[in-house]
Structures are given as structure tokens and as C-alpha cells.
Amino acid sequence: MKTIVNPPRSSWSKLTKRPVSSLDAIEDQLKTVFEDVQSRGDSAVLDYTNQFDGVHLKSIQVSKHEIEVAKTRISDSLKSAINHARINIERFHKTQQRESEVIETTPGVFCWQESRPIDRVGLYIPGGTAPLFSTVLMLAIPAKIAGCSEIVICTPPKKDGSVAEEILYTADLCGVTKIFKVGGMQAIAAMTFGTPTIPKVYKIFGPGNQYVTAAKQYALKYGVAIDMPAGPSELLVVADAVSNAQYIASDLLSQAEHGSDSQVVLVSLSLDKLVEVEAEVYRQLKELPRKHLASMAISNSKLICFDNKQNALDFINAYAPEHFIICNSDEEFFVNGILNAGSVFVGPYTPESAGDYASGTNHTLPTNGYAKNYSGVSLDSFTRLVSFQKLSADGLRNLGETIEVMAEAEGLFAHKNAVSLRLKDLEK
């Protein structure tokens, strides 16, 4: 872990940089995979699954039988936990439903907006070393509330060609339409173009590694929307002299164990606290089953000390963390001052794990500094707002001259004529 004390602002750009590959670095490979999947469909998907994942599949789609078997193998305690999380996530996202309100902008001129679901959505659920069934909850629940008619999941298969039972159980619980055993770039390409088996979708959601993130951005070239650039996970904690070092260390490690490319940062107003937390990190690390992954992330982590809280806050906003934990005695200062963060966890009893699983907020969040201009997934992510307007005869009389004058000034006389013709008829 690298300790940095009062870094000058001129160095912040370098300190806030994430260790991720650019789209340019793998664009040739992306182009090859996308064009191949577009051309050969399922055959290309199967070939790349064999090449990249080392899994030889005969069938891409998960069968109903596989889902039913998975449901019998999930413990009652896990079923109860998943259902508890489902209820909280549903409660939080249902509060985001909006009512349509008709506004009369000018007498006789009525305007309103109505929410419409995105018809077909694709959810990418990471598998591999940690099958994230919690991400199924975070994406499928708001998709269902929004009214998306087709909800498709792509998730990498295990080495035996199966999908994690927890993912299958949770997907079925949330009303997912179809589940496919495919991950990586080939999954994003398949959902972008559609294959004989995998439907083409209108928007792709979900986190993933650098290749998945790059593939999602590449999919934009083909007219498919994405939720956000969501790559390797990251966490920033702000602490001070009275913060609990054990709690902070556990939070840093909870993100580090996601993978070797995860990034964790501790900002503190106390140098002694940095030393204390670092020792605690290495003590707890020894006990983790995934310590081989966590240790690589921890080796790239940063411990940064500032001598005043305004500099600390300014740095945090410059970093724009995916997850931001306020473990500091002046909670109000950081709560009110944070501008750029995906999700904020306030106080010593609010671990980041709460948002990852069951508090109710969504854990699909912008990374790599994109919290400056992207929000995390919400109900709005699965909908579009369609605007409506209706003019009565009096409304056109009241607004007509304004439209005519503006259209003529822009030289768009057909626009003006569309109003003038109607006004003449009304005069008759």
C-alpha cells in the first residue's frame, strides 16, 4: 500500500487515474469479435466461449429443467436472504415511479410527459470467480417494475458448462425472460446484433471486467444503448483520528476481493490512522479465502493523508469514487460537500456491503471517474420519457403568431405554413 502525505493539486490527476485499459488498446479484438458474431451468430458465440472461457457448450440457453433443479439446491436461509433483499430493492425503486402531470403552458396549450419502458433489455451478470447473483436483483427488479417486456440475461458459464444455481434461482424469482450461458465480449456482441438464439436488445446493463466494459462502449457504435461505463470495482473511504480501523480495513478488503484490478483508496486527516489501518488490512487479509485476488488489489491501493478536510473533500470529488464511505466524525461536511460519487455510505455502521446486497439502493454504479457525469442504475434507466402536447383551437390562436414569427425568422416557411393554414380555417 502506498502512503502519500498532502499531495499537491498538480499531482491529483495522476493519483485519480485508474489502472484500466483504454478502448483503443483492444479495439482490433473487439472489431473481430463483433463482426464474427454478427456474421456467424451462435457458432461464433460458442467458439469464443470455448476460446476465452475454456468451456465447450452444446447449448447456449439455460433450460427450464436447469432452473427447476437449481431452485431445489438453494438453502432456505439463502432463499430467505435473497427475498429480504428483493423486498428492500423493490421498495426503494418503486419510490422512483413518477406520475404524469398535465401543464397548461398557454391557455389551450397542454403539455405532459409519460414514462414508457424500454421494450427489450439485456442484463450482463458477472460470473467467473464470483457469480454475482446480487446483480440480478439490482437489474431485473427495476426492469420488471418499469415494465420491460423482455428481460434477457447473459452470464459466463462455469467450467462444467453450468450457470451458478444462485443466479438461476434469483433470475427466476425476478421474472427474467431468458438466460444464456455466455460472457465476455461475445455476450455483448450477441445482445447487440441478436443471434438465432439470443435476442437483440435495445439497451445493455451490468458491470464487468475491462473487456466487457470496452465491449459495451463499442456496442454504442451499432445503436445499442448502455447503462454506463461500469468497469472494475472501486472504493474510497474518508477517515479521521477517531475512526474505527477494523471497520475501515474490512471495507477496503471487501472491494479488493472483487478482483486484482479493483482499486481501493483511504483518505484520512490523521497519518497515525493510515498506519493503523494498513496494519489491520494485512492482518485481516490473511484470513480471506480470496486473499490471492485481494492482495493484488491492495498492492495497488493508496493511503492519502491531508492536513485539512476541505483539501480532502476536493480530492474526493476529483477522484469521483464509485463507492464512498464517510467514516469521519464530521459526517455533515462530507455529506453536504460530495458532488461526484456513485453511492455514499454514511457512518461507522454503514458498510459498503449493505448497498451491495440488501439496503435497497442499486449497486450498479459508474466507475473510473464517470461519477462526474453518470448516475447509478435506477428505475429511470429502464424507461424513456415521451413528451406529449395538445392544442385546442383557442390554444392555436393564442400560440400561432409566436410560432409563425419564429419560423419565418429561421427561414422555415413550411413550418409557418402549417400554422397559418389552420389559423385561416379557424377564422372562417
Secondary structure by P-SEA (a helix, b strand, c coil): ccccccccccccccccccccccccccaaaaaaaaaaaaacaaaaaaaaaaaccccccccccccaaaaaaaaaaccaaaaaaaaaaaaaaaaaaaaabbbbbbbcccccbbbbbbbbcccbbbbbbbccccccaaaaaacaaaaaaacccbbbbbbbbcccccccaaaaaaaaaaccccccccccaaaaaaaacccccbbbbcbbbbbbcaaaaaaaaaaccccccccccccccbbbbbbcccccaaaaaaaaaaaaaccccbbbbbbcccaaaaaaaaaaaaaaaaaccaaaaaaaaaaabbbbbbccaaaaaaaaaaacccbbbccccaaaaaaaccccccccccccccccccccccccccccccccccccccccccccccbbbbbbbbbcaaaaaacaaaaaaaaaaacaaaaaaaaaaaaaaaac
